[in-house]
């Protein structure tokens, strides 16, 4: 006859569930499981902490990446019309910033030429 612990895990679990009906076995089994859990938590809780912290770090990174405009621009759904991409809010925002800088640069250029013309002596 085979030892009852030499059988596959699934069938062994069925045997355990069947034996859990007995109150004495149930108390011994649960006490053993609690002891194993306390020992695990005492000596290997750092593994749990590592996984939780890494999970939070990865989730934070993904959250920040998915909320940036650059990510929205890069990881877009493919479209057939290229001009449709330029109508998106992400590109519109950058285009407005470029236009504002161009306007500011042209205004500064006009002001500097006006000052230059004003300081230049009149030619007669």
VEXMAR-385770 format. One record per residue: residue number from 1; residue in three letters; z, y, x of N, C-alpha, C in turn. Coordinates in nm, 4 decimals, padded with zeros to 6 digits. Atoms other than C-alpha are relative to their C-alpha. Example, Ala and Ser with C-alpha at 12.3 -4.5 7.8 and 13.67 -1.06 7.14 Angstrom:
BEGIN
[r 1 ALA [00.0000 -00.1190 00.0890] [00.7800 -00.4500 01.2300] [00.0000 00.1200 00.0900]]
[r 2 SER [-00.0060 -00.1190 -00.0820] [00.7140 -00.1060 01.3670] [00.0730 00.1090 -00.0770]]
//
This chain:
BEGIN
[r 1 UNK [00.0000 -00.1191 00.0846] [00.0000 00.0000 00.0000] [00.0000 00.1243 00.0883]]
[r 2 UNK [00.0092 -00.1243 -00.0756] [-00.0877 00.3452 00.1203] [00.1273 00.0830 -00.0161]]
[r 3 UNK [-00.1065 -00.0988 00.0099] [00.1731 00.6037 00.1966] [-00.0439 00.1087 -00.0979]]
[r 4 UNK [00.0431 -00.0957 00.1026] [00.1786 00.8618 -00.0825] [-00.0399 00.1346 00.0598]]
[r 5 UNK [00.0422 -00.1250 -00.0637] [00.1217 01.1407 00.1708] [-00.1316 -00.0150 00.0745]]
[r 6 UNK [00.1296 00.0212 -00.0633] [-00.1977 00.9850 00.3069] [-00.1158 00.0234 -00.0960]]
[r 7 UNK [00.1060 -00.0207 00.0981] [-00.3904 01.0605 -00.0108] [-00.0509 00.1442 00.0072]]
[r 8 UNK [00.0566 -00.1353 -00.0081] [-00.6157 01.3662 -00.0500] [00.0909 00.1053 -00.0647]]
[r 9 UNK [-00.0853 -00.1111 00.0434] [-00.4595 01.7060 -00.1151] [00.0011 00.0177 -00.1515]]
[r 10 UNK [00.0097 -00.0225 00.1450] [-00.5856 01.7373 -00.4725] [00.0812 -00.1047 -00.0779]]
[r 11 UNK [-00.0722 00.1064 00.0702] [-00.4461 01.4001 -00.5809] [00.1493 00.0098 00.0290]]
[r 12 UNK [-00.1408 -00.0168 -00.0346] [-00.1204 01.4648 -00.3936] [00.0627 00.1112 -00.0849]]
[r 13 UNK [-00.0508 -00.1081 00.0838] [-00.0835 01.7888 -00.5893] [00.0225 -00.0480 -00.1438]]
[r 14 UNK [-00.0214 00.0580 00.1333] [-00.1285 01.5963 -00.9152] [00.1289 -00.0811 -00.0047]]
[r 15 UNK [-00.1242 00.0776 -00.0063] [00.1509 01.3602 -00.8075] [00.1215 00.0930 00.0007]]
[r 16 UNK [-00.1116 -00.0948 -00.0059] [00.3733 01.6565 -00.7245] [00.0260 00.0606 -00.1365]]
[r 17 UNK [-00.0173 -00.0569 00.1339] [00.3092 01.8132 -01.0630] [00.0647 -00.1019 -00.0945]]
[r 18 UNK [-00.0567 00.1041 00.0868] [00.3896 01.4825 -01.2300] [00.1495 -00.0184 00.0277]]
[r 19 UNK [-00.1396 00.0196 -00.0365] [00.7143 01.4483 -01.0359] [00.0863 00.1226 -00.0288]]
[r 20 UNK [-00.0770 -00.1208 00.0322] [00.8155 01.8082 -01.1154] [00.0673 -00.0096 -00.1364]]
[r 21 UNK [-00.0672 00.0185 00.1283] [00.9139 01.6813 -01.4599] [00.1460 -00.0372 00.0197]]
[r 22 UNK [-00.1369 00.0424 -00.0292] [01.2258 01.5327 -01.3013] [00.0790 00.1191 00.0550]]
[r 23 UNK [-00.0766 -00.1197 -00.0359] [01.4980 01.8002 -01.2702] [00.0484 -00.0050 00.1445]]
[r 24 UNK [-00.0514 00.0104 -00.1368] [01.6421 01.6710 -00.9429] [-00.1113 00.0243 00.1019]]
[r 25 UNK [00.1137 -00.0232 -00.0899] [01.3018 01.6551 -00.7730] [-00.0415 00.1472 -00.0032]]
[r 26 UNK [00.0420 -00.1399 00.0147] [01.2188 02.0014 -00.9106] [00.0903 00.0923 00.0814]]
[r 27 UNK [-00.0906 -00.0861 -00.0764] [01.5309 02.1597 -00.7582] [-00.0201 -00.0186 00.1503]]
[r 28 UNK [00.0221 00.0265 -00.1439] [01.4735 01.9887 -00.4208] [-00.1335 00.0605 00.0444]]
[r 29 UNK [00.1332 -00.0496 -00.0357] [01.1024 02.0809 -00.4211] [-00.0001 00.1525 00.0081]]
[r 30 UNK [-00.0001 -00.1464 00.0004] [01.1581 02.4462 -00.5144] [00.0887 00.0575 00.1110]]
[r 31 UNK [-00.0851 -00.0451 -00.1111] [01.4452 02.4803 -00.2647] [-00.0755 -00.0108 00.1321]]
[r 32 UNK [00.0804 00.0160 -00.1214] [01.2150 02.3461 00.0070] [-00.1074 00.1058 00.0121]]
[r 33 UNK [00.1041 -00.1030 -00.0026] [00.9378 02.5847 -00.0906] [00.0590 00.1375 00.0312]]
[r 34 UNK [-00.0660 -00.1285 -00.0285] [01.1789 02.8798 -00.0904] [00.0378 00.0095 00.1476]]
[r 35 UNK [-00.0373 00.0021 -00.1411] [01.3041 02.7757 00.2537] [-00.1220 00.0230 00.0883]]
[r 36 UNK [00.1229 -00.0198 -00.0767] [00.9482 02.7527 00.3866] [-00.0455 00.1457 -00.0077]]
[r 37 UNK [00.0423 -00.1391 00.0172] [00.8738 03.0977 00.2428] [00.0892 00.0947 00.0800]]
[r 38 UNK [-00.0916 -00.0847 -00.0779] [01.1865 03.2512 00.4006] [-00.0292 -00.0115 00.1495]]
[r 39 UNK [00.0320 00.0196 -00.1419] [01.1005 03.0994 00.7395] [-00.1312 00.0697 00.0346]]
[r 40 UNK [00.1281 -00.0677 -00.0232] [00.7414 03.2206 00.7098] [00.0208 00.1514 00.0070]]
[r 41 UNK [-00.0174 -00.1458 00.0049] [00.8548 03.5721 00.6167] [00.0795 00.0486 00.1208]]
[r 42 UNK [-00.0811 -00.0401 -00.1145] [01.1100 03.5804 00.8994] [-00.0833 00.0057 00.1277]]
[r 43 UNK [00.0706 00.0112 -00.1278] [00.8719 03.4752 01.1755] [-00.1454 00.0472 -00.0031]]
[r 44 UNK [00.1419 -00.0339 00.0034] [00.5241 03.5637 01.0519] [-00.0331 00.1133 -00.0959]]
[r 45 UNK [00.0272 -00.1107 00.0913] [00.5629 03.8687 00.8300] [-00.0887 00.1060 00.0644]]
[r 46 UNK [00.0858 -00.0980 -00.0673] [00.3876 04.0781 01.0952] [-00.1472 -00.0257 -00.0313]]
[r 47 UNK [00.1390 00.0294 00.0364] [00.0644 03.8983 01.0018] [-00.0350 00.0625 -00.1349]]
[r 48 UNK [00.0224 -00.0608 00.1322] [00.1024 04.0152 00.6424] [-00.0134 00.1504 00.0152]]
[r 49 UNK [00.0056 -00.1447 -00.0210] [00.1735 04.3703 00.7588] [-00.1330 00.0401 00.0630]]
[r 50 UNK [00.1287 -00.0307 -00.0647] [-00.1339 04.3645 00.9860] [-00.1140 -00.0010 -00.1010]]
[r 51 UNK [00.1097 00.0106 00.0968] [-00.3598 04.2496 00.7041] [00.0049 00.1112 -00.1021]]
[r 52 UNK [-00.0121 -00.1076 00.0990] [-00.2230 04.5042 00.4583] [-00.0438 00.1332 00.0609]]
[r 53 UNK [00.0362 -00.1262 -00.0650] [-00.2577 04.7923 00.7052] [-00.1498 00.0050 00.0275]]
[r 54 UNK [00.1446 00.0014 -00.0245] [-00.6096 04.6849 00.8050] [-00.0782 00.0139 -00.1306]]
[r 55 UNK [00.0652 -00.0145 00.1302] [-00.7024 04.6527 00.4384] [-00.0003 00.1440 -00.0459]]
[r 56 UNK [-00.0057 -00.1410 00.0370] [-00.5825 05.0059 00.3708] [-00.0924 00.0842 00.0874]]
[r 57 UNK [00.0863 -00.0758 -00.0906] [-00.7667 05.1349 00.6779] [-00.1473 -00.0172 -00.0380]]
[r 58 UNK [00.1397 00.0260 00.0377] [-01.0943 04.9681 00.5768] [-00.0325 00.0651 -00.1344]]
[r 59 UNK [00.0230 -00.0603 00.1318] [-01.0571 05.0824 00.2151] [-00.0088 00.1516 00.0110]]
[r 60 UNK [00.0057 -00.1451 -00.0201] [-00.9877 05.4402 00.3282] [-00.1321 00.0397 00.0634]]
[r 61 UNK [00.1288 -00.0304 -00.0645] [-01.2889 05.4362 00.5581] [-00.1167 -00.0102 -00.0963]]
[r 62 UNK [00.1087 00.0159 00.0974] [-01.5172 05.3048 00.2850] [00.0037 00.1104 -00.1046]]
[r 63 UNK [-00.0133 -00.1059 00.1001] [-01.3797 05.5567 00.0361] [-00.0517 00.1328 00.0547]]
[r 64 UNK [00.0454 -00.1262 -00.0597] [-01.4377 05.8492 00.2734] [-00.1503 -00.0020 00.0259]]
[r 65 UNK [00.1431 00.0108 -00.0274] [-01.7815 05.7223 00.3698] [-00.0822 00.0159 -00.1276]]
[r 66 UNK [00.0754 -00.0035 00.1247] [-01.8915 05.6827 00.0086] [00.0080 00.1362 -00.0690]]
[r 67 UNK [-00.0124 -00.1303 00.0654] [-01.7767 06.0324 -00.0870] [-00.0690 00.1122 00.0757]]
[r 68 UNK [00.0664 -00.1075 -00.0737] [-01.9633 06.2257 00.1802] [-00.1430 00.0159 -00.0488]]
[r 69 UNK [00.1374 -00.0276 00.0411] [-02.2909 06.3892 00.1029] [-00.0995 -00.0734 00.0885]]
[r 70 UNK [00.0897 00.0705 -00.0908] [-02.4458 06.2302 00.4086] [-00.0181 -00.1444 -00.0438]]
[r 71 UNK [00.0100 00.1386 00.0472] [-02.3658 05.8840 00.2759] [-00.0847 -00.0065 -00.1260]]
[r 72 UNK [00.0831 -00.0012 00.1207] [-02.5173 05.9772 -00.0587] [-00.1474 00.0162 00.0351]]
[r 73 UNK [00.1387 -00.0211 -00.0396] [-02.8297 06.0929 00.1211] [-00.0581 -00.1230 00.0693]]
[r 74 UNK [00.0509 00.1133 -00.0769] [-02.8587 05.7916 00.3511] [-00.0090 -00.1281 -00.0818]]
[r 75 UNK [-00.0038 00.1242 00.0757] [-02.7570 05.5105 00.1197] [-00.0420 00.0264 -00.1435]]
[r 76 UNK [00.0510 -00.0328 00.1329] [-02.9714 05.6096 -00.1739] [-00.0768 -00.1194 -00.0535]]
[r 77 UNK [00.0862 00.1017 00.0578] [-03.1555 05.3914 -00.4153] [-00.1450 00.0371 00.0305]]
[r 78 UNK [00.1381 -00.0346 -00.0344] [-03.5198 05.3679 -00.3119] [-00.0772 00.0485 -00.1227]]
[r 79 UNK [00.0826 -00.0545 00.1084] [-03.7531 05.5772 -00.5238] [-00.1443 00.0024 00.0464]]
[r 80 UNK [00.1412 -00.0014 -00.0350] [-04.1271 05.5878 -00.5375] [-00.0473 00.1399 00.0339]]
[r 81 UNK [00.0425 -00.1371 -00.0221] [-04.1574 05.9661 -00.5450] [00.0883 00.0646 00.1064]]
[r 82 UNK [-00.0757 -00.0611 -00.1089] [-04.0552 06.1366 -00.2202] [00.0553 00.1350 -00.0442]]
[r 83 UNK [-00.0454 -00.1322 00.0441] [-04.0302 06.4782 -00.3871] [00.1227 -00.0092 -00.0902]]
[r 84 UNK [-00.1170 00.0177 00.0859] [-03.7730 06.3364 -00.6262] [00.1286 00.0033 00.0826]]
[r 85 UNK [-00.1174 -00.0021 -00.0872] [-03.5354 06.2951 -00.3315] [00.0423 00.1425 00.0321]]
[r 86 UNK [-00.0327 -00.1374 -00.0368] [-03.5585 06.6636 -00.2458] [00.0629 00.0759 -00.1154]]
[r 87 UNK [-00.0604 -00.0650 00.1158] [-03.4454 06.7520 -00.5982] [00.1471 -00.0369 -00.0157]]
[r 88 UNK [-00.1391 00.0420 00.0124] [-03.1134 06.5756 -00.5490] [00.0931 00.1105 00.0471]]
[r 89 UNK [-00.0980 -00.1038 -00.0320] [-02.8002 06.7875 -00.5224] [00.0327 00.0051 00.1481]]
[r 90 UNK [-00.0354 00.0041 -00.1418] [-02.7332 06.6731 -00.1672] [-00.0970 00.0839 00.0810]]
[r 91 UNK [00.0997 -00.0726 -00.0774] [-03.0600 06.8066 -00.0299] [-00.0068 00.1449 -00.0441]]
[r 92 UNK [00.0038 -00.1372 00.0501] [-03.0503 07.1127 -00.2540] [00.1095 00.0844 00.0663]]
[r 93 UNK [-00.1115 -00.0711 -00.0635] [-02.7137 07.2104 -00.1065] [-00.0358 00.0386 00.1434]]
[r 94 UNK [00.0368 -00.0305 -00.1380] [-02.8401 07.1853 00.2531] [-00.1138 00.1013 00.0060]]
[r 95 UNK [00.1113 -00.0947 00.0023] [-03.1589 07.3715 00.1644] [00.0504 00.1415 -00.0297]]
[r 96 UNK [-00.0578 -00.1313 00.0300] [-02.9537 07.6552 00.0125] [00.0722 00.0570 00.1214]]
[r 97 UNK [-00.0680 -00.0476 -00.1211] [-02.7423 07.6744 00.3282] [-00.1002 00.0505 00.1033]]
[r 98 UNK [00.1028 -00.0423 -00.0963] [-03.0551 07.6948 00.5469] [-00.0612 00.1325 -00.0434]]
[r 99 UNK [00.0583 -00.1258 00.0492] [-03.2042 07.9657 00.3247] [00.0962 00.1164 00.0181]]
[r 100 UNK [-00.0981 -00.1071 -00.0209] [-02.8809 08.1669 00.3402] [00.0044 00.0427 00.1463]]
[r 101 UNK [-00.0001 -00.0344 -00.1429] [-02.8812 08.1465 00.7216] [-00.1273 00.0750 00.0380]]
[r 102 UNK [00.1249 -00.0716 -00.0288] [-03.2464 08.2544 00.7309] [00.0081 00.1446 -00.0484]]
[r 103 UNK [-00.0145 -00.1364 00.0529] [-03.1707 08.5542 00.5078] [00.0927 00.0839 00.0869]]
[r 104 UNK [-00.0946 -00.0725 -00.0839] [-02.8715 08.6487 00.7198] [-00.0631 00.0357 00.1342]]
[r 105 UNK [00.0643 -00.0264 -00.1288] [-03.0748 08.6185 01.0421] [-00.1048 00.1099 -00.0131]]
[r 106 UNK [00.1013 -00.1050 00.0166] [-03.3602 08.8310 00.9040] [00.0646 00.1361 -00.0236]]
[r 107 UNK [-00.0712 -00.1258 00.0230] [-03.1115 09.0948 00.7850] [00.0554 00.0544 00.1318]]
[r 108 UNK [-00.0508 -00.0440 -00.1300] [-02.9487 09.1040 01.1285] [-00.1126 00.0506 00.0886]]
[r 109 UNK [00.1157 -00.0437 -00.0791] [-03.2923 09.1340 01.2888] [-00.0465 00.1375 -00.0447]]
[r 110 UNK [00.0383 -00.1326 00.0513] [-03.3804 09.4259 01.0615] [00.1000 00.1060 00.0436]]
[r 111 UNK [-00.1025 -00.0968 -00.0418] [-03.0489 09.5977 01.1382] [-00.0114 00.0326 00.1473]]
[r 112 UNK [00.0100 -00.0258 -00.1436] [-03.0941 09.5551 01.5120] [-00.1253 00.0817 00.0319]]
[r 113 UNK [00.1215 -00.0781 -00.0266] [-03.4514 09.6898 01.5020] [00.0181 00.1439 -00.0495]]
[r 114 UNK [-00.0269 -00.1350 00.0513] [-03.3328 09.9849 01.2895] [00.0835 00.0772 00.1008]]
[r 115 UNK [-00.0845 -00.0672 -00.0988] [-03.0603 10.0651 01.5463] [-00.0801 00.0289 00.1255]]
[r 116 UNK [00.0821 -00.0199 -00.1190] [-03.3085 10.0196 01.8293] [-00.0950 00.1183 -00.0203]]
[r 117 UNK [00.0912 -00.1121 00.0286] [-03.5564 10.2568 01.6618] [00.0762 00.1314 -00.0064]]
[r 118 UNK [-00.0783 -00.1220 00.0149] [-03.2807 10.5086 01.5907] [00.0408 00.0549 00.1361]]
[r 119 UNK [-00.0437 -00.0430 -00.1328] [-03.1676 10.5199 01.9545] [-00.1161 00.0344 00.0929]]
[r 120 UNK [00.1165 -00.0265 -00.0843] [-03.5199 10.5427 02.0916] [-00.0365 00.1502 -00.0117]]
[r 121 UNK [00.0373 -00.1420 00.0091] [-03.6205 10.8999 02.1810] [-00.1349 00.0172 -00.0705]]
[r 122 UNK [00.1242 -00.0272 00.0719] [-03.8922 11.0534 01.9719] [-00.1126 00.0262 00.0988]]
[r 123 UNK [00.1144 -00.0228 -00.0883] [-04.2308 11.0403 02.1383] [-00.0906 00.1043 -00.0645]]
[r 124 UNK [00.0882 -00.1044 00.0529] [-04.4387 11.3507 02.0962] [-00.1295 00.0081 00.0731]]
//
